[in-house]
Amino acid sequence: VSYDYDVAVIGLGPAGMAVSIMAAEMGLRVLGIEKRSLGGECMSVGCIPSKVLLRMAHARHAVTRFPDLALSETPLPAPTGTFRRIADRLQFIDEKKTRALFEKVDVKLREGPASFVDPHTVEVGGARFTAKRIFLCVGTRPAVPPIPGLDRVGFLTNETLFSLDRIPESLVVIGGGAFGCEMAQAFHRLGARVAIVHMDEHLLPHGDWEAGRLLEATFAQEGIEVYNGRRISEVTTAGGVIAVRTNVGETLRGECLLVAAGRKLDLSELHLENAGVEYSDRGIRVDTTLRTTCRHIYAPGDGNGVHISSHAAMHQGMVALVNSILPRPFRRNFRAYVVPWTVFTEPQVAHVGWLERDLKANDVAYEVIESKYEDYGAAMAEGVAVGSVRVYASPAGRIYGVRIIGEGAGEMINEWGLAIQNRLRLHRILFLQHSFPSMSFLSKRAAESWMVNRMKGPILRKLVRLFV
Ligand SMILES: Cc1cc2nc3c(=O)[nH]c(=O)nc-3n(C[C@H](O)[C@H](O)[C@H](O)COP(=O)(O)OP(=O)(O)OC[C@H]3O[C@@H](n4cnc5c(N)ncnc54)[C@H](O)[C@@H]3O)c2cc1C
């Protein structure tokens, strides 16, 4: 049988980019179909614009943090052109970088959604193409909870937030996860009055309670209101103000309302039944090699519902492509790789490997080793003495998981990911020289604490005495 393409990729976000660009570099004939924009949600309405906004907000906030530098002007002037600047940067990246990456890919951009005609044929914009292997990299969309009245007020999601023309005077955020927290801090630092309301007992329910509580304390200091454990009974609007009523009778008012309440699948346009690809509300069904219920169709990225992150999507794209080519014994299990998780608030929150609650739930004996920013001279001197590096390990130094709260957590967590993935024990971190005075020096400090604890044990003490 001959096909128009060796590989067809539906959706060109992080997962689809990884597949299509790698496959084209391998010399394969590649078709890429994207109904919205190159780079997917991540580039246009996700990771990148949200981090640009946070960077601006943190820079503006830094002015107030160092009053002794005589930089502060009270009150700070209202920021102007925030969203225009984000749009300009995204356009610059698109023109200067992203498009060039797709040089060797036959791209169908904004010609409509792709749908299956049969297991090897996809249709887009009325044209049909066949491919030997097909990769479904379709991601997810924002979930909108069934709150009475929500559909009658003009709420925002991540798909519309970055198209605002100015920072609103006030914002109510529904959802206390990573996106909700990041945007609450960004908008507050850019001058809006902000309240977060959500159902869970603490912020960042995907992480651990301690991180959520610490972030809440920081938010309280900054003036961001947090309402935990609330259900929303009704949303109304009058005179340009949106009112959110909670189950305990509070009414939170804001000029804008942001719904940051999780993700949902949207596979309706794909006609997966024509290809025999099975899925549920949780995601497209894949095996450990990322293959769907149809042998030559793979589904890397958020669409399979296993992880929601760009780095996991890119990694899965690479793994899926390699698996589609290699003979069975060489195929990779995508679940065998650790996935770090970072929230880019100030302080940052990151973890990799097992959380303490996972260890408890699985009855794993562990020891907690912690090095605190408040005990580190460099962090104190730089005015960032908040948070800690917390390691969960076996007495023999096997690292089960690491949680970092504090300056640089999102960068520091990668070293621990490498250690866990390669089964390096704590003494390997101890014997690695970390540049000083970087914040990652606190990771080495944690390994030192572990070693000091070992030194307190009778066996090592006896050995030391013997050698001395
Ligand atoms: C506000 C926000 C901030 C985030 N911040 C981070 C962060 O800091 N770090 C991080 O790791 N992750 C972050 N994420 C998550 C990250 O954006 C996603 O995990 C990532 O984009 C998933 O990549 P993907 O390739 O699976 O899907 P997507 O990026 O969603 O791409 C899927 C693409 O498929 C296209 N598509 C869908 N159906 C069809 C069809 N039928 N035909 C043609 N095209 C189709 C869509 O248009 C889309 O472009 C954030 C998300 C949001 C919303």
The ligand as a Gaussian input file, in Angstrom:
#p B3LYP/6-31G(d) Opt

LIG

0 1
 C       -2.511000      29.237000      31.295000
 C       -1.711000      27.991000      31.203000
 C       -0.411000      27.990000      31.663000
 C        0.364000      26.844000      31.533000
 N        1.632000      26.859000      32.014000
 C        2.403000      25.764000      31.879000
 C        3.739000      25.761000      32.346000
 O        4.227000      26.741000      32.884000
 N        4.475000      24.645000      32.160000
 C        3.966000      23.533000      31.558000
 O        4.677000      22.546000      31.408000
 N        2.688000      23.501000      31.118000
 C        1.898000      24.584000      31.263000
 N        0.607000      24.564000      30.809000
 C        0.096000      23.337000      30.171000
 C        0.536000      23.249000      28.712000
 O        0.122000      24.385000      28.002000
 C       -0.051000      22.000000      28.084000
 O        0.234000      20.909000      28.916000
 C        0.541000      21.753000      26.710000
 O        0.234000      22.804000      25.839000
 C        0.012000      20.427000      26.135000
 O        0.583000      20.215000      24.882000
 P       -0.165000      19.317000      23.788000
 O        0.718000      19.316000      22.597000
 O       -0.567000      18.033000      24.376000
 O       -1.531000      20.088000      23.476000
 P       -1.853000      21.592000      23.072000
 O       -0.777000      22.543000      23.372000
 O       -3.198000      21.850000      23.648000
 O       -1.942000      21.532000      21.497000
 C       -2.965000      20.803000      20.861000
 C       -3.231000      21.449000      19.509000
 O       -4.081000      20.591000      18.760000
 C       -4.940000      21.398000      17.985000
 N       -6.087000      20.576000      17.600000
 C       -7.000000      19.987000      18.414000
 N       -7.889000      19.270000      17.697000
 C       -7.538000      19.427000      16.406000
 C       -8.074000      18.950000      15.185000
 N       -9.149000      18.142000      15.154000
 N       -7.474000      19.314000      14.027000
 C       -6.388000      20.124000      14.022000
 N       -5.837000      20.609000      15.156000
 C       -6.401000      20.252000      16.317000
 C       -5.274000      22.553000      18.896000
 O       -5.685000      23.675000      18.145000
 C       -3.947000      22.778000      19.616000
 O       -3.175000      23.780000      18.997000
 C       -0.186000      25.685000      30.928000
 C       -1.503000      25.689000      30.459000
 C       -2.262000      26.826000      30.591000
 C       -3.661000      26.808000      30.082000

